[in-house]
Amino acid sequence: MAEQIEPVCGGCHYFRAADAWTGACHRLPPSYVGENPMKETHHWRFPIVSVHAWCGEFLAKSEA
C-alpha cells in the first residue's frame, strides 16, 4: 500500500523552510508589501506560512 502524505505546507514542493515552524510558499510570484515605492525589491515577499498550514494547491515533494 502506498504511503499517505499529509497535505500540509511542510510536505509541499512549493514550501521553503525558514525555521522549524514556518517557511515561504513559492507557489505564486512574490507579492508587494509595504508603503515605499514598488521599485524597492526588499518589499517583495513570498507568503510566510506554518509547516502545518494547508491550501488547495498542495503538490507533494515526491510528485514534483
Secondary structure, 3 states (H helix, E strand, C coil): CCCCCCCCHHHECCEEECCCCEEEECCCCCEECCCCCCCCHHHEECCEEECCCCCCCCCEHHHC
